[in-house]
Structures are given as structure tokens and as C-alpha cells.
Amino acid sequence: PALTAPQALQSDAANSQSDATCIATGSCWAGICHVRGVPIGTALGLRVVHPTMSSRAVRFVTSRLRASVSFGTDIVYRLWQCEVPGGLLIYASDEAAGSGKVPEGARPMIGEVETASGEKLQVQGRVRLPWWTFCSDREGVLGMPLTTESGQITVVGCECSASVSLELPSSRQLKNWLPDAVASPQDILSHSRCKELLKDFDEILIALQLRGAEQEAMQPLILPPFELMVLERIVDNCCYFVEAYRNAALERWQRVGRDDQDVGPYMEVVQDVKQELGYSQVCELCTRVAQSSSVMQARRELDRCVRNTLTLHSRGARLALAYLAAARAKPLLEELCARIATATKSRLVCGMLKGSDGSTRAFERTILGAESGPPRDLARCRLVCSSMSHVRETLVGVLEGVHHWGPEVAIADILDGFAEPSAFKPSKVALTVIWRCSSSTILFMGEIEVAHQTIEAQAKTIEIDMASTRFFNEVSNSLMKGTTGVGQLENVEAFAALRRLWARGYKPAALEPQVRGCTMDLLRKRECIEIALLAAPDVRIEVVMPGEMLRLKDVRVQVEDENQHGKTDQEGRCTLSLRPGEKVLKLRHPAFASGWAEQELVVDGLAPIFRVPMTLTFAVWRSPIIIRGAVFAWEYWIAGSAFASQREGEGCEPYSGPVFAAQCGKLEAINGKLTLKAGTVEPVDDTETLPRNQPLHNTDPLSLFSL
């Protein structure tokens, strides 16, 4: 439901109890609201409320005759579950689609979904995920002015009034600034009227590094609230410019082919390095470290910290706080790497914080990996080695150095760039190192790079050649499709953030491969699509003879409601896929049953095992042995009831009387019919099942009877 402009403004004024009044009227249609009659230079507070998004509020000043602001909702759709033989089908439908569009018998899904970050979310018929890749476009607006008593706006002593009051270009305006050839966002920003952003941000980073070096051990770097707010706005402005560049570049250079750099010499060097002694040991060591319990535990802590940050802070605030932590982590990281370099005799290269040289790479990484949080290599050191054997020794030195530092330091991730070398992916080993306090809260984070000197020297040339087109190529390769103006929809993937789905009583399942690339636009057109099948539990059934621990082979087993059927093997076992709940099991033996026998069981686990006794019927008769016209003796016969009609010989008659079984004891045959009544079904553990070498499992059931 969309509010008209007067309703939105009036409700905002009522809630805030301010003196705000409705100064203009407008109308909403198809997600676009036009408000006319706003004077230039007017300070406005705009609040947007919708069921598919968190309440958004922005304050800005109009600076042009036509001003526009865009907001992105969350990715919202409904999930339905429908019981089918063998499992549970999961359907997804558009939020606005009616219930008549889903299959008959479907009901809202109750369960969990696992996101790509490993987080599990409860689902009650509706999924709502953040739209991390949305590009908020704005045109003709300025941020609310910030004022101080002195009239100057500073962050850690750096004057930045110009960067705070800039009017940032929209993607449509930025498109006109782009040259014919592909250029990097750093080149565009440094030669535009917004170049003060990079200049002021560079000065702030240098000052932050000096401030971070003065802090006491394990003490975070904290800014006054006003300075932190200014830093957040500057960072957010830089991110917005790179975001606008992304959209403008995709439209401006959509027909421009990539510049094919000559990467032949670089790849030749990489291949030569792979032949060195120690290459395989480096790859094996990286794999072993990545799979170690300590690294996996630290990685989970880091992922949890990132998820909390994503939900609590805006993009600008997240990156600003990450830079504060990186400025404090830099001296700690340099001290750690200095010890390692001394012990391993590797060359230590300590650079400035990422972005201190006027680079926009940190903002590019933030835009490309919006759902992954800020870049982890804002503070980094590089250890350069002379050979692959030296690389391995240095990696061992890093592991030992982190261990000797203390329990507050841990390796949270390791990426092996040597395993799959590429001109677009640095051939080096990158280790993410975290510092945490006693409460397991992550305070600082940095990255240690271990590189080969020959590859590093060649990579510098490639990096210079690729600098102008790297971000554009990364954007072109990504699945993100940029917006081309306010009101146009981004072709966002609906299920990109989903990994697996859970429902009570069913096995978890991943998404069907053919729906992974489904966009919200396609979902809206098709209204309802099948996305996954949660398999029913595999129920193992052991059919046994009543009173005897004797498994029966060749027994037909079926559950009509589930359309499941099978036959027991030589071990008397079969497996059926049955949905949770009460089930009626039908059994039929080819020899010892004249019809179907029924048993009831309850499926309440993912891999239950049941011991099912089966009612068996036998035919018992006797035939006389006649000598010289007189009955000399009687022969007694027993057979399955299915063979009762095949009795042979004159004078045969049904037998009535006692019959003894090995374990059941005395039974009574009545008029030639002997029945072994089955007991109840017993759920058993895997350790309680009959062993395969059980001596009776191949015994003929008829041999167990005697008179």
C-alpha cells in the first residue's frame, strides 16, 4: 500500500510531534510519487513506509528544479509447501500473487532457510531479505548542512567542509562525464567537481593512522559523535559516487569490448613458479589450515560479527567503523609481521591504509560485496619470499607467530591464490587475522599477504595496465544489472541469498539449479515457481516372523497414500521414502499369506528403522499311510496358505490340534489352518537391528514347526 504525499508528510509530523507541515501535494502510482511546488533550497524530511521494507527516513535540501530520490525495498516473496509422494515441494510466489496462483493443496511454508552467509532465518510463509546490491540514485539534492560553533567541520583535525556539502551527481549526470574509453572510478572522481572527496578522505586516513599508532594496546580508536557522523557522510558520499559510476558505466560502455591486456608474460612466470620445489606443499598447507577447527571457529565468529554489523549500521557507518578499526589494527599487524619477517628472513612491505593513495578500491569492493561487509584488507602487510619453499616456511612462521602472540589473536580465513592462478586474481596467499577481547568480541582485523618476489614484480606491470578497466570488468562479470534512472527496476536475483531450506520432518535441500538465476521480474511474471524438493525421510523396514527373530525375504511392502512400494531383500529389509505422520503399511508374502496384511507405524525422524512383524498363515493337513487296506500311520504336512489347494493323495484331511514352533511354543491349528498373529511395530535403533550374520536369517520358516 502506497501513501500519497500529504498522508506521508502529515503522519510524519504527527509521530514526531514537530512543527512540520504539508507544503505540497502529490500522488503515488507504480512506486513513484511526484511532489510539485517545492521551492529550491527547502530542507525536507522524507519518510517512506511499506510492508516490504524497513521504514526509511532521509533529510536533504533541494538544489535543482527537478530533484529525485530512490529507495529500495527488501527482497520479499512467499514460500508454499505442498505434500507430494516422496517429499515436500516448495514453491515461491510473488508477494502480490493471489492464493489461486499456487498449486491446489499448498499451504504457507513453516520452517527455516539458510542464507549464503550461513545465517538461519525462521520462515512462516514469507521471506524477507535485504537488497544489498540496490543502487540508491538521487539527483538535485544536497545533504543537510552541518554546522559547528567555529564554522569549520573537521575530522581528526582535517578540514572537510567541502566534502560534506557536495552535490553528488546522479548516474544519468555522471554518464555525461564519462569519456569514450573505459576509465576507472578513481580517474573520473579525481578529475570531477567532486575531487575534494578523495583529497579530504586521504588526509583523514593519514591522520587516523597517526592517531591509531598512539593508542594503548587493545584499546579501540574512538571519535567524537559529531566527527564520526561527518566521517560516515564522507564515506557514504564516496560509495555513492562509485555506485553511480557503476550504473553509468554499464550504460555508457555497454558496447565497449574489454581491453585485452597482454597477460602472457605474467602467466608464463606463474607457470614457472608452479614448477618450483615446495609448490604442492604450499597448497596442501593452505588446505589443511583452512579446514582446521580453530580457523573454522574464528571464521564463524567473524561471519557472525559481519551479520550483526549489516543489520545495525548503514553502509557508510559500516565502512567508517571498519576504517577506525583498521587504523588501530595497523600498528599491531606491523609488529606481528616484523617478528615473522625476522624469523623467516622474508622482506616486509608495510603500506598505508587501503585508499590512502587516493584509490577508490575500498569503495569498489564495498559495492561489489555489499552482503559480505566491508573489505577485510583495509590494513595489510606483505611478506615477500624468494621461492615457493620460502613461501611455505613463511606460512609456517605466520602460524607460529599468531600462536605465540596469545589467545586474543587468531587466523579467521586463508585464501590460496597459487592454487588457481589467473591474471585477474593475485597469485599469493592471504590470511585474515583478527584481534578479539576476552568476551570473544572482534575488535580489529587485518590481512597478511605472503607473495613470491618473481610473481610480485611481474604483477605490478599487469596491475598498472588493468587499473583503468578492472572495476568495469568486475561489474560486467557480476550478476548485478545497474539501474538506468529513478523508477526503473534493477534485475535483482530473487534467490541468490538462499542456500538451503528446512521443514520439520524432512531432509534439508538446496535450491533447484534452474531457479538460482531467477530474477524478481521473472517471478513476478510467472507468479509461482517450484524452487526445491525436500525429500521425505528414508524409512528402513525389517519384516520378521512373529515371535521369531527371523527376517522374511520377498515380502511386498507398500504404502498406498505415499505411492511407495518395495520388496524385502535377502536380509528381509527394504527402504521407503515416507512423509512424517501415521502410515498404514501393507504387507504380502508370496507363500505365507493369502492376502494383504496391515501394520501401522508413525514416522517422526529423518532415518527411522522399524521392526515389523507380519501375520502369517499356514495350511496343516495329514495324509494316511495305508498298508493292506488299513491305516498304518499318518504323515503330517505344513505349507504356506497360498499352497493349501495343492494337497495331494487320497484320504487327506485338515489337521486340528497342537503345533509347536521354536520360539512361539504351543500353537493350535484349527481345521487345517494355523495363524501366527503379528504384534505391534517396534521402532529400533541402528545398534538394535538384527545382525546380518544372524544364524536364522536364511532358515526356511517351515523348518521351525514340529508336533
GIDA-V577277 format. One line per field, one symbol per residue. ss: DSSP state (H for helix, E for strand, - for the rest). psi: psi as a letter, one per 40 degrees, with the letter a starting at -180 (. if undefined). burial: + if it has 16 or more other ideal C-beta (glycine too) atoms within 10 Angstrom, else -. Layout:
# GIDA-V577277
ss->???
psi->???
burial->???
This chain:
# GIDA-V577277
ss->----HHHHHHHHHHHH---------EEEE--EEEE-------EEEEEEEE--EEEEEEEEEE-----EE-----EEEEEEEEEE--EEEEEEEE----HHH-----EE-EEEEEE----EEEEE-EEEE--------EE-EEE----------EE--EE-HHHH------HHHHHHH-------HHHHHH-----HHHHHHHHHHHHHHHHHH-----------HHHHHHHHHHHHHHHHHHHHHHHHHHHH-----------HHHHHHHHHHH----HHHHHHHHHHHH--HHHHHHHHHHHHHHHHHHHH--HHHHHHHHHHHHHHHHHHHHHHHHHHHHHH--EEEE----------HHHHHHHH-HHH-------EEEEEE--HHHHHHHHHHHHHHHHHH---EEEEEEEE-----E--E--EEEEEEEEE-----EEEEEEEEEEEHHHHHHHHHHHHHH---HHHHHHHH---------------E----EEEEEE--E--EE--HHH---EHHHHHHH-EEEEEEEEEEEEEEEEEE-----E---EEEEEHHH-EEEE-----EEEEEE--EEEEEEEEE-------EEEEEEE-----EEEEEE-EEEEEEEEEEEE--EEEEEEEEEEEHHHHHH------EE--EEEEE---EEEEEE--EEEE-----EEE-HHH------------HHHHEE-
psi->hhiidddddddddddefaehiheiiiihhfehhhhifhihehhihhhhhideiihhhihihheidhiihiihiihhiihiihhiheahhhihiidehieeeiiheiihhhaiihideehhhhhgehhhiigdehhhiihfiiihihiideeihihfehhfddddeihiiidddddeehadihiidddddeeieeeddddddddddddddddddeiihfhihhiiddddddddddddddddddddddddddddfdehiihhigedddddddddddeiheddddddddddddeiddddddddddddddddddddiidddddddddddddddddddddddddddddefihhhhaiihedfeieddddddddfdeeaiiefdhiihhhieiddddddddddddddddddieehiheihhheddgiidehhgihhhhhihiadeehhdiiihhhhihdddddddddddddeddeddddddddiehhiieiheihhgihdedehdiiiiheiiiiiihdeedehiddddddedhihdihhiiihhhhhhihheifhihifhhhihddefhiahiadefiihihhiiahihhhihhddfheahiiiiihhfidgihhhhihhiiihhiihihhhfeihdiihhihiideedefhiiieiiihhaihhiddeahihhhfehhhhhiaihhhiideeihidfhdeeeihddeeii.
burial->--+-+--++--++------------+------+-+--------+-+++-+--+----+-+++----+++++++-+++++++++--++++++++++-+----+---+--+-+-+++-------+---++++++++++++++++++--------++++-+-++-++++++++++-++-++---+++++-++----+++++-++++++++++-++--------+-+---+++++++++++++++++++++++++++-------+-+--+--++--+----++--++-++--+-----+--++-+++-+++-++--+-++++++++++++++++++++-++-+++-++-+-+----++++--++++++++++-++++++++++++++++-++-++++++-+++-++--+---++++++++++--+-+--+++++++++++-----+++++++++++++++-++--+--++--++++--++---+++++-+---+-++++++++-+++-+++++-+---+--+++--++---++-++++-++-++++++++++-++++-+++++--+-+-+-+--++++-+++++--+-+-+++--++---+-+-+-+----+++++++++++++++++------------++++++-+--+-------+---+-++-+--+-+--+++-+-+--+-------++-----++---+--++--
